[in-house]
Amino acid sequence: MYSQNDLDEAVAAGAISVDQANALRGFVENQRATPSVDEEQFRLITGFNDIFVSIAAAILLFAVGFIGQSIGQTLGLIIDHDGPSPLAPLFVAATAWGLALFFTAKRRMALPSILLLLAFVMGVFATAGFSLVLAVGEPQGNREALVGGIIASVSGAIAAAAAWAHWRRFHVPITIAAGAAAVSAIAVGLIIAVLGNADGFNGNILLGFVLLLGIGVFLFAMRWDSSDPARVTRRSDVAFWLHLLAAPMIVHPIFSLLGLNDNSASIGEGLVVIALYIVMGITALAIDRRALLVSALAYVLFALKALFDQFGAVELNVALTALVIGSALLMLSAFWHQARAMVVRPLPASLRSKLPLLDRSVSSVASPAPAA
């Protein structure tokens, strides 16, 4: 099976022409009887070998991390005498980069590339964090928030630089989302450092800041999406991972700030959750991204279960909740294109131009080279 990205690379390499690539896209879309723009395609696996290599890579990364921890303990490079050593994530990051030189740069394997990118960026972040903790030592007095925030910010900056270097070398679409997460860590660390010891600072302030960051990541994702409304280049894959990052950063703070994480929900709160989920569904239809619906799914399931409890359907509340949500999502999936048309067509033309196309003739759409 060939992905949109494979076709783009074939065009860029001169193996096939733009017209031939567009003709193939048109044929596949006609066979499926649905526009490919509504399939929200992204490359995850190309065969079972992707899974096989990913499992083997995960085992190897665990092994080198364990060896690094053992060496760190021998050399005394550990936190609090029995804590983690910066050598463990350092070994993991170095190994992930080395493996990516073959499985990403040469073999172009999707799932192993994602795993190796995450291992590399998180390994760099942990290495920087643990090293700074060792260098700074135990903070004195009420400086814990200040020191911890600074360490998180510096580690996030180093991880963001590592993600940028990885992107320049390998161009794995998820790398931009990893870099955005690292930048978010910088911002959160700075907020904790500045306000952590201030009077009145609490978790709600931090949640509100994460919500703002999530909106920022969402807008950044829309910038990538709007640059490829036909979704035929690597930019669409980059936007997919950014939306996947933004969704929980938006959804979790909203429902937490509404007080819906205390294992109880009144009828009013349940109705608010359902109303918000409908709004998120309309937004997901407009931008043709399902990540918002998936991220908020746990909250709406909990809210519906609480509503059925209130109405006395205790024995069947779980089954009724699953029945309602499962049926609704399947119906939405079956008629996604028609529902999108109802949402998008009434919008102003200036806004529609920034959203994924509803209807298009693939043969008339030129396929640009993958974004660098």
DOMARLO-384538 format. One line per field, with one value per residue (C-alpha): residue number from 1; residue in one letter; chain; x, y, z. Coordinates in nm, 2 decimals. Example, Ala and Ser with C-alpha at 12.3 -4.5 7.8 and 13.67 -1.06 7.14 Angstrom:
REM DOMARLO-384538
seq = (1_2)
type = (a_s)
mol = (A_A)
u = (1.23_1.37)
v = (-0.45_-0.11)
w = (0.78_0.71)
REM end
This chain:
REM DOMARLO-384538
seq = (1_2_3_4_5_6_7_8_9_10_11_12_13_14_15_16_17_18_19_20_21_22_23_24_25_26_27_28_29_30_31_32_33_34_35_36_37_38_39_40_41_42_43_44_45_46_47_48_49_50_51_52_53_54_55_56_57_58_59_60_61_62_63_64_65_66_67_68_69_70_71_72_73_74_75_76_77_78_79_80_81_82_83_84_85_86_87_88_89_90_91_92_93_94_95_96_97_98_99_100_101_102_103_104_105_106_107_108_109_110_111_112_113_114_115_116_117_118_119_120_121_122_123_124_125_126_127_128_129_130_131_132_133_134_135_136_137_138_139_140_141_142_143_144_145_146_147_148_149_150_151_152_153_154_155_156_157_158_159_160_161_162_163_164_165_166_167_168_169_170_171_172_173_174_175_176_177_178_179_180_181_182_183_184_185_186_187_188_189_190_191_192_193_194_195_196_197_198_199_200_201_202_203_204_205_206_207_208_209_210_211_212_213_214_215_216_217_218_219_220_221_222_223_224_225_226_227_228_229_230_231_232_233_234_235_236_237_238_239_240_241_242_243_244_245_246_247_248_249_250_251_252_253_254_255_256_257_258_259_260_261_262_263_264_265_266_267_268_269_270_271_272_273_274_275_276_277_278_279_280_281_282_283_284_285_286_287_288_289_290_291_292_293_294_295_296_297_298_299_300_301_302_303_304_305_306_307_308_309_310_311_312_313_314_315_316_317_318_319_320_321_322_323_324_325_326_327_328_329_330_331_332_333_334_335_336_337_338_339_340_341_342_343_344_345_346_347_348_349_350_351_352_353_354_355_356_357_358_359_360_361_362_363_364_365_366_367_368_369_370_371_372)
type = (m_y_s_q_n_d_l_d_e_a_v_a_a_g_a_i_s_v_d_q_a_n_a_l_r_g_f_v_e_n_q_r_a_t_p_s_v_d_e_e_q_f_r_l_i_t_g_f_n_d_i_f_v_s_i_a_a_a_i_l_l_f_a_v_g_f_i_g_q_s_i_g_q_t_l_g_l_i_i_d_h_d_g_p_s_p_l_a_p_l_f_v_a_a_t_a_w_g_l_a_l_f_f_t_a_k_r_r_m_a_l_p_s_i_l_l_l_l_a_f_v_m_g_v_f_a_t_a_g_f_s_l_v_l_a_v_g_e_p_q_g_n_r_e_a_l_v_g_g_i_i_a_s_v_s_g_a_i_a_a_a_a_a_w_a_h_w_r_r_f_h_v_p_i_t_i_a_a_g_a_a_a_v_s_a_i_a_v_g_l_i_i_a_v_l_g_n_a_d_g_f_n_g_n_i_l_l_g_f_v_l_l_l_g_i_g_v_f_l_f_a_m_r_w_d_s_s_d_p_a_r_v_t_r_r_s_d_v_a_f_w_l_h_l_l_a_a_p_m_i_v_h_p_i_f_s_l_l_g_l_n_d_n_s_a_s_i_g_e_g_l_v_v_i_a_l_y_i_v_m_g_i_t_a_l_a_i_d_r_r_a_l_l_v_s_a_l_a_y_v_l_f_a_l_k_a_l_f_d_q_f_g_a_v_e_l_n_v_a_l_t_a_l_v_i_g_s_a_l_l_m_l_s_a_f_w_h_q_a_r_a_m_v_v_r_p_l_p_a_s_l_r_s_k_l_p_l_l_d_r_s_v_s_s_v_a_s_p_a_p_a_a)
mol = (A_A_A_A_A_A_A_A_A_A_A_A_A_A_A_A_A_A_A_A_A_A_A_A_A_A_A_A_A_A_A_A_A_A_A_A_A_A_A_A_A_A_A_A_A_A_A_A_A_A_A_A_A_A_A_A_A_A_A_A_A_A_A_A_A_A_A_A_A_A_A_A_A_A_A_A_A_A_A_A_A_A_A_A_A_A_A_A_A_A_A_A_A_A_A_A_A_A_A_A_A_A_A_A_A_A_A_A_A_A_A_A_A_A_A_A_A_A_A_A_A_A_A_A_A_A_A_A_A_A_A_A_A_A_A_A_A_A_A_A_A_A_A_A_A_A_A_A_A_A_A_A_A_A_A_A_A_A_A_A_A_A_A_A_A_A_A_A_A_A_A_A_A_A_A_A_A_A_A_A_A_A_A_A_A_A_A_A_A_A_A_A_A_A_A_A_A_A_A_A_A_A_A_A_A_A_A_A_A_A_A_A_A_A_A_A_A_A_A_A_A_A_A_A_A_A_A_A_A_A_A_A_A_A_A_A_A_A_A_A_A_A_A_A_A_A_A_A_A_A_A_A_A_A_A_A_A_A_A_A_A_A_A_A_A_A_A_A_A_A_A_A_A_A_A_A_A_A_A_A_A_A_A_A_A_A_A_A_A_A_A_A_A_A_A_A_A_A_A_A_A_A_A_A_A_A_A_A_A_A_A_A_A_A_A_A_A_A_A_A_A_A_A_A_A_A_A_A_A_A_A_A_A_A_A_A_A_A_A_A_A_A_A_A_A_A_A_A_A_A_A_A_A_A_A_A_A_A_A_A_A_A_A_A_A_A_A_A_A_A_A_A)
u = (0.00_0.13_0.07_0.02_0.37_0.52_0.35_0.49_0.84_0.81_0.71_1.00_1.24_1.11_0.99_0.64_0.49_0.25_-0.03_0.03_0.03_-0.29_-0.45_-0.36_-0.51_-0.83_-0.86_-0.82_-1.08_-1.33_-1.27_-1.34_-1.64_-1.52_-1.29_-0.95_-0.96_-1.21_-1.01_-0.76_-0.48_-0.14_0.13_0.17_0.26_0.34_0.35_0.41_0.78_0.72_0.57_0.85_1.12_0.94_0.93_1.30_1.39_1.19_1.37_1.71_1.63_1.53_1.85_2.08_1.88_1.93_2.30_2.33_2.16_2.40_2.70_2.57_2.53_2.88_3.02_2.80_2.61_2.27_2.01_1.96_2.19_1.92_1.75_1.78_2.11_2.14_2.34_2.03_1.83_2.16_2.23_1.87_1.88_2.21_2.09_1.76_1.95_2.18_1.89_1.71_2.01_1.91_1.54_1.43_1.68_1.73_1.44_1.17_0.98_0.69_0.62_0.99_1.06_0.79_0.92_1.28_1.19_1.00_1.28_1.53_1.35_1.24_1.58_1.74_1.49_1.55_1.93_1.92_1.68_1.87_2.21_2.08_1.94_2.28_2.46_2.23_2.17_1.89_1.72_1.73_1.43_1.13_1.33_1.20_0.94_1.20_1.47_1.23_1.07_1.41_1.53_1.21_1.25_1.61_1.55_1.26_1.48_1.74_1.48_1.33_1.67_1.71_1.37_1.48_1.80_1.61_1.36_1.64_1.80_1.51_1.18_0.96_0.62_0.57_0.89_0.72_0.46_0.75_0.92_0.59_0.56_0.91_0.84_0.52_0.74_0.96_0.66_0.51_0.85_0.88_0.54_0.62_0.95_0.80_0.46_0.53_0.58_0.34_0.03_-0.28_-0.10_-0.27_-0.34_-0.63_-0.39_-0.16_-0.45_-0.56_-0.21_-0.19_-0.53_-0.38_-0.08_-0.32_-0.50_-0.16_-0.07_-0.41_-0.36_-0.01_-0.16_-0.42_-0.14_0.01_-0.34_-0.43_-0.11_-0.22_-0.61_-0.60_-0.40_-0.15_0.18_0.38_0.23_-0.10_0.08_0.26_-0.08_-0.23_0.03_0.00_-0.38_-0.32_-0.10_-0.33_-0.65_-0.57_-0.41_-0.74_-0.99_-0.84_-0.81_-1.16_-1.33_-1.09_-1.17_-1.54_-1.49_-1.57_-1.28_-1.41_-1.57_-1.92_-2.14_-2.48_-2.74_-2.63_-2.27_-2.35_-2.55_-2.26_-2.02_-2.25_-2.30_-1.92_-1.88_-2.12_-1.93_-1.61_-1.77_-1.87_-1.52_-1.38_-1.60_-1.50_-1.13_-1.17_-0.98_-1.12_-0.86_-1.08_-1.36_-1.13_-0.96_-1.30_-1.45_-1.37_-1.53_-1.85_-1.87_-1.84_-2.10_-2.36_-2.30_-2.37_-2.69_-2.81_-2.73_-2.94_-3.24_-3.21_-3.07_-2.79_-2.76_-2.75_-2.57_-2.25_-2.42_-2.65_-2.37_-2.16_-2.47_-2.54_-2.18_-2.08_-2.39_-2.34_-1.98_-2.04_-2.32_-2.09_-1.81_-2.05_-2.18_-1.87_-1.85_-2.22_-2.20_-1.89_-2.07_-2.35_-2.10_-1.85_-2.07_-2.25_-1.92_-1.77_-1.55_-1.25_-1.28_-1.36_-1.04_-0.84_-1.02_-0.96_-1.15_-1.49_-1.51_-1.22_-1.12_-0.80_-0.68_-0.68_-0.48_-0.10_0.10_0.37_0.70_0.70_0.76_1.11)
v = (0.00_0.34_0.65_1.01_1.09_0.80_0.95_1.29_1.15_0.96_1.28_1.47_1.20_1.20_0.84_0.95_1.27_1.50_1.40_1.03_1.08_1.27_1.02_0.74_0.94_0.99_0.62_0.52_0.78_0.66_0.30_0.40_0.62_0.89_1.18_1.10_1.44_1.29_0.98_1.18_0.96_0.95_0.70_0.47_0.12_-0.02_-0.38_-0.62_-0.56_-0.21_-0.37_-0.63_-0.36_-0.14_-0.42_-0.51_-0.14_-0.10_-0.40_-0.26_0.08_-0.07_-0.27_0.03_0.24_-0.03_-0.05_0.33_0.32_0.05_0.24_0.56_0.38_0.25_0.60_0.76_0.97_0.92_1.13_1.08_0.77_0.54_0.75_0.78_0.85_1.09_0.82_0.60_0.85_0.96_0.61_0.58_0.90_0.82_0.47_0.61_0.85_0.58_0.34_0.63_0.66_0.33_0.26_0.62_0.77_0.46_0.22_0.49_0.28_0.48_0.32_0.27_0.63_0.75_0.54_0.64_1.01_1.00_0.80_1.05_1.37_1.23_1.09_1.43_1.60_1.35_1.37_1.75_1.74_1.48_1.64_1.98_1.82_1.67_2.00_2.22_1.98_2.01_2.35_2.54_2.70_2.79_2.79_2.45_2.59_2.84_2.58_2.31_2.55_2.67_2.31_2.22_2.52_2.46_2.09_2.18_2.42_2.15_1.90_2.15_2.21_1.83_1.80_2.07_1.89_1.56_1.73_1.88_1.53_1.30_1.50_1.27_1.44_1.39_1.58_1.92_1.80_1.68_2.02_2.20_1.98_2.08_2.45_2.41_2.25_2.57_2.79_2.58_2.57_2.95_3.00_2.76_2.94_3.28_3.21_2.89_3.05_3.34_3.37_3.24_3.03_2.69_2.42_2.61_2.88_2.63_2.45_2.78_2.84_2.49_2.56_2.87_2.67_2.41_2.68_2.80_2.45_2.42_2.74_2.63_2.30_2.50_2.69_2.37_2.24_2.56_2.54_2.20_2.21_1.92_1.71_1.56_1.65_1.58_1.91_1.73_1.46_1.73_1.89_1.56_1.51_1.87_1.84_1.52_1.71_2.01_1.81_1.69_2.02_2.19_1.93_1.83_2.18_2.28_1.99_2.01_2.38_2.30_2.07_1.75_1.55_1.49_1.15_1.31_1.51_1.67_1.68_2.03_1.94_1.64_1.86_2.11_1.83_1.70_2.06_2.11_1.78_1.89_2.21_2.01_1.78_2.07_2.21_1.86_1.85_2.19_2.12_1.75_1.63_1.36_1.42_1.65_1.39_1.12_1.33_1.44_1.09_0.98_1.29_1.26_0.89_0.98_1.25_1.03_0.76_1.01_1.12_0.77_0.72_1.03_0.89_0.55_0.33_0.21_-0.14_-0.05_0.28_0.16_-0.03_0.26_0.50_0.29_0.23_0.60_0.72_0.42_0.46_0.83_0.81_0.53_0.73_1.04_0.83_0.68_1.03_1.23_1.40_1.49_1.63_1.83_1.98_2.10_2.26_2.41_2.54_2.81_2.95_3.27_3.22_3.36_3.10_2.81_2.89_2.80_2.46_2.13_2.11_1.95_1.85_1.85_1.69_1.52_1.53_1.91_1.94_1.96_1.77_1.98_1.84_1.74_2.02_2.04)
w = (0.00_-0.10_0.10_-0.02_0.10_-0.11_-0.42_-0.34_-0.30_-0.63_-0.80_-0.64_-0.75_-1.11_-1.10_-1.21_-1.33_-1.14_-1.38_-1.32_-0.94_-0.96_-1.19_-0.94_-0.65_-0.86_-0.94_-0.57_-0.46_-0.72_-0.61_-0.25_-0.35_-0.10_-0.12_0.02_0.20_0.44_0.52_0.73_0.61_0.78_0.75_1.05_0.92_0.58_0.68_0.97_0.94_1.09_1.40_1.41_1.39_1.65_1.90_1.84_1.87_2.20_2.35_2.24_2.38_2.71_2.72_2.66_2.91_3.17_3.09_3.11_3.45_3.58_3.46_3.62_3.95_3.93_3.86_4.12_3.85_4.01_4.18_4.56_4.58_4.43_4.17_3.79_3.61_3.32_3.14_3.09_2.88_2.71_2.59_2.48_2.28_2.12_2.02_1.88_1.66_1.54_1.45_1.27_1.04_0.89_0.96_0.90_0.66_0.44_0.50_0.55_0.80_0.95_1.29_1.39_1.29_1.52_1.81_1.75_1.73_2.06_2.22_2.10_2.21_2.54_2.60_2.54_2.77_3.05_3.01_3.03_3.33_3.53_3.45_3.57_3.89_3.96_3.89_4.09_4.38_4.64_4.63_4.96_5.14_4.92_4.59_4.48_4.24_4.10_4.05_3.92_3.67_3.54_3.50_3.31_3.09_3.01_2.95_2.72_2.52_2.47_2.37_2.12_1.97_1.95_1.78_1.53_1.45_1.40_1.17_0.96_0.92_0.89_0.83_1.03_1.05_1.42_1.49_1.47_1.74_1.96_1.92_2.00_2.32_2.42_2.37_2.58_2.85_2.84_2.89_3.17_3.34_3.32_3.47_3.76_3.81_3.82_4.00_4.18_4.52_4.47_4.69_4.52_4.26_4.22_3.98_3.81_3.70_3.55_3.38_3.23_3.10_2.95_2.78_2.62_2.50_2.36_2.16_2.04_1.92_1.76_1.56_1.46_1.34_1.14_0.98_0.85_0.75_0.56_0.35_0.22_0.18_-0.06_0.19_-0.05_0.11_0.42_0.57_0.63_0.84_1.04_1.11_1.21_1.49_1.60_1.63_1.83_2.07_2.09_2.16_2.51_2.60_2.52_2.64_2.98_3.12_3.00_3.18_3.48_3.53_3.51_3.80_3.62_3.74_4.10_4.02_4.03_3.80_3.84_3.56_3.48_3.45_3.24_3.00_2.98_2.89_2.62_2.48_2.47_2.30_2.03_1.98_1.96_1.71_1.49_1.51_1.42_1.12_1.00_1.02_0.92_1.22_1.46_1.74_1.94_1.95_2.07_2.33_2.49_2.46_2.82_2.96_2.77_2.85_3.22_3.19_3.02_3.27_3.55_3.38_3.35_3.72_3.80_3.61_3.79_3.52_3.75_3.63_3.26_3.28_3.13_2.85_2.77_2.77_2.53_2.31_2.27_2.21_2.00_1.78_1.74_1.65_1.40_1.24_1.22_1.06_0.80_0.70_0.78_0.43_0.43_0.78_0.69_0.40_0.62_0.86_0.61_0.33_0.53_0.65_0.49_0.19_0.36_0.64_0.40_0.20_0.51_0.57_0.39_0.06_0.05_-0.31_-0.56_-0.88_-0.80_-1.15_-1.14_-0.82_-0.86_-0.61_-0.47_-0.34_0.03_0.26_0.41)
REM end
